[in-house]
Amino acid sequence: TISINKPLDVKVLIIAKIGVQEEPIIIAHINGSNNNITIGNSKIPYSEVDLKASIISLDTTRQKGDAEHAKVILQRLKGKVYGFPFTGSVVISDFIKPYIKISANLYIDAKKIPFKLGEEFILAGDADASFHYFGPVSKLNKDEFLDSPMTLVAKVKFNKVSYRERGNPYTYLVNGNAMLTNRELKFDDLALKMNGGDIKLKG
């Protein structure tokens, strides 16, 4: 269930033959701006979201619908998540056995990180993250979203991200790249600067 706090501009064309058992042609164009969105029971806040989407169910002859090759395409998606700006795209293909592809880029300003982490540590610096996630929609739930055949690849570039525990004089500075896959975290030339010396992480 997706909840959107403002109306969307939707134009839909549906063509169906009466008395004939075949899939209807569906062509829809959807636009929305400055929306606050929640998805299912998730408490993740998406705000100021602009989107442009299309729904197409049309076979190669352009004479009838084709649910197996139909697509939902969100080609312009941008907004904020937890107050951090993001851009992205989503494609859902095949209405019979739906398959989803999600790509997104996120900019994180460390000093604005909420949650308990922001309360316990003094944070500075920023990070750029990119996410690619794909697999069958049936697995898109809290229990199976990282199980095979779902695939997650996230890359994070740390730009002088520093953290210091409140009440503690020691500051740690992180620079470099990290990559997260379904169950594995990898570092590539990730520099960790500490009061006692510098460490370079790889692997």
C-alpha positions as CSV (number, residue, x, y, z in Angstrom):
1,T,0.0,0.0,0.0
2,I,1.4,3.4,-1.0
3,S,0.0,6.5,0.6
4,I,0.4,9.9,-1.1
5,N,-0.7,13.1,0.6
6,K,-1.5,15.1,-2.5
7,P,-3.5,14.4,-5.7
8,L,-1.7,13.1,-8.8
9,D,-2.3,14.2,-12.3
10,V,-3.3,11.0,-14.1
11,K,-4.3,10.4,-17.8
12,V,-5.3,6.9,-18.7
13,L,-6.4,5.3,-21.9
14,I,-8.0,1.8,-21.7
15,I,-9.1,0.0,-24.8
16,A,-11.0,-3.3,-24.5
17,K,-13.1,-5.4,-26.9
18,I,-16.5,-6.2,-25.4
19,G,-17.3,-9.9,-25.3
20,V,-13.7,-11.0,-26.1
21,Q,-11.4,-12.6,-23.5
22,E,-8.2,-10.7,-24.1
23,E,-6.1,-8.3,-22.2
24,P,-7.0,-4.6,-22.5
25,I,-4.6,-2.0,-23.9
26,I,-3.5,0.2,-21.0
27,I,-1.6,3.4,-21.5
28,A,-1.3,5.7,-18.4
29,H,0.8,8.8,-17.6
30,I,1.1,10.0,-14.0
31,N,2.7,13.1,-12.6
32,G,3.0,14.3,-9.1
33,S,5.0,17.0,-7.2
34,N,5.9,17.9,-3.7
35,N,4.3,14.8,-2.2
36,N,4.9,13.1,1.2
37,I,4.8,9.3,0.7
38,T,4.7,6.3,2.9
39,I,5.0,2.7,1.7
40,G,3.2,-0.1,3.5
41,N,4.0,-0.3,7.3
42,S,7.4,1.3,6.8
43,K,8.1,4.4,8.9
44,I,10.7,5.7,6.4
45,P,9.6,9.3,5.5
46,Y,9.8,10.3,1.9
47,S,9.1,14.0,1.4
48,E,9.0,16.7,-1.3
49,V,8.7,13.8,-3.8
50,D,8.4,14.7,-7.6
51,L,7.5,11.8,-9.9
52,K,6.7,11.1,-13.5
53,A,5.4,7.6,-14.3
54,S,4.0,5.6,-17.2
55,I,2.1,2.3,-17.3
56,I,2.1,0.5,-20.6
57,S,0.4,-2.7,-21.6
58,L,0.6,-3.1,-25.3
59,D,1.8,-5.9,-27.6
60,T,4.2,-5.4,-30.5
61,T,1.3,-5.3,-33.0
62,R,-0.2,-2.4,-31.0
63,Q,-3.6,-4.1,-31.4
64,K,-4.1,-5.6,-27.9
65,G,-2.8,-5.5,-24.3
66,D,0.2,-7.7,-23.2
67,A,0.3,-8.1,-19.4
68,E,3.4,-10.4,-19.6
69,H,5.5,-7.6,-21.2
70,A,3.7,-4.7,-19.5
71,K,5.7,-2.1,-17.6
72,V,5.4,0.5,-14.9
73,I,8.2,3.0,-15.3
74,L,9.0,5.8,-12.8
75,Q,11.5,7.7,-14.9
76,R,11.8,10.9,-12.9
77,L,11.8,10.4,-9.2
78,K,13.4,12.8,-6.8
79,G,12.8,14.0,-3.3
80,K,14.1,13.6,0.2
81,V,14.4,10.6,2.5
82,Y,15.0,11.4,6.2
83,G,15.6,14.9,4.9
84,F,18.5,13.8,2.6
85,P,18.0,14.5,-1.2
86,F,17.7,11.5,-3.5
87,T,17.1,10.8,-7.2
88,G,16.0,7.5,-8.7
89,S,14.1,5.3,-11.1
90,V,11.9,2.3,-10.7
91,V,10.8,-0.2,-13.4
92,I,8.3,-3.0,-12.8
93,S,7.9,-5.4,-15.7
94,D,5.6,-8.3,-16.4
95,F,2.2,-8.1,-14.6
96,I,1.9,-11.9,-14.5
97,K,5.2,-12.5,-12.5
98,P,6.2,-8.9,-11.7
99,Y,10.0,-8.1,-11.6
100,I,11.3,-4.8,-10.1
101,K,14.5,-2.8,-10.7
102,I,15.3,0.1,-8.5
103,S,18.2,2.6,-8.9
104,A,18.8,5.5,-6.6
105,N,21.4,8.0,-5.6
106,L,21.5,9.6,-2.1
107,Y,23.5,12.5,-0.6
108,I,24.1,12.2,3.1
109,D,25.2,15.2,5.3
110,A,26.6,13.4,8.4
111,K,25.8,16.2,10.9
112,K,22.1,15.9,10.0
113,I,21.8,12.2,10.6
114,P,18.9,11.5,12.9
115,F,18.3,8.4,15.0
116,K,20.2,7.3,18.1
117,L,23.5,7.5,16.1
118,G,23.2,11.3,15.8
119,E,22.5,11.5,19.6
120,E,25.5,9.5,20.7
121,F,28.1,10.8,18.2
122,I,29.2,14.1,16.9
123,L,29.3,13.7,13.1
124,A,30.7,15.7,10.3
125,G,31.5,15.3,6.6
126,D,29.3,13.8,3.8
127,A,28.8,10.7,1.8
128,D,27.4,9.9,-1.7
129,A,25.6,6.6,-2.0
130,S,24.2,4.7,-5.0
131,F,21.8,1.7,-4.8
132,H,20.8,-0.9,-7.4
133,Y,18.2,-3.5,-6.3
134,F,16.4,-6.0,-8.5
135,G,14.4,-9.2,-8.4
136,P,10.8,-10.6,-8.3
137,V,8.3,-8.4,-6.5
138,S,7.0,-11.4,-4.6
139,K,10.3,-11.3,-2.6
140,L,9.9,-7.6,-1.7
141,N,9.1,-8.0,1.9
142,K,11.0,-7.5,5.2
143,D,11.8,-11.3,5.5
144,E,13.0,-12.0,2.0
145,F,14.2,-8.8,0.4
146,L,17.9,-9.8,0.7
147,D,17.4,-13.5,-0.2
148,S,18.2,-15.0,-3.6
149,P,17.4,-14.2,-6.3
150,M,17.0,-10.6,-5.0
151,T,20.2,-8.6,-5.7
152,L,21.4,-5.5,-3.8
153,V,24.5,-3.5,-4.7
154,A,25.1,-0.3,-2.7
155,K,28.2,1.9,-3.1
156,V,29.2,4.6,-0.7
157,K,31.9,7.2,-1.1
158,F,32.9,8.7,2.2
159,N,34.1,12.4,2.0
160,K,36.0,13.2,5.3
161,V,33.3,11.6,7.4
162,S,34.3,12.0,11.1
163,Y,32.7,10.8,14.2
164,R,33.4,11.3,17.9
165,E,31.5,9.8,20.8
166,R,30.1,12.5,23.0
167,G,32.2,12.9,26.1
168,N,35.1,11.2,24.4
169,P,38.1,13.1,23.0
170,Y,39.0,10.7,20.2
171,T,37.9,11.6,16.7
172,Y,37.8,9.1,13.8
173,L,37.9,10.2,10.2
174,V,36.8,8.0,7.3
175,N,37.7,8.5,3.6
176,G,37.2,6.3,0.7
177,N,34.8,3.7,-0.8
178,A,32.7,0.9,0.5
179,M,30.4,-1.5,-1.3
180,L,27.6,-3.5,0.2
181,T,26.0,-6.5,-1.5
182,N,23.2,-8.8,-0.1
183,R,25.2,-10.2,2.7
184,E,28.7,-8.8,2.3
185,L,30.5,-5.5,2.9
186,K,33.7,-4.7,1.0
187,F,36.2,-1.9,1.3
188,D,38.4,-0.5,-1.4
189,D,41.1,1.8,-0.2
190,L,39.1,3.0,2.8
191,A,41.2,5.2,5.0
192,L,40.5,5.4,8.8
193,K,42.3,8.2,10.6
194,M,42.6,7.9,14.4
195,N,44.6,9.7,17.1
196,G,46.9,6.7,17.4
197,G,47.6,6.4,13.7
198,D,46.1,5.8,10.3
199,I,44.6,2.5,9.0
200,K,43.8,1.6,5.4
201,L,41.1,-1.0,4.9
202,K,40.7,-3.2,1.8
203,G,38.8,-6.4,1.4
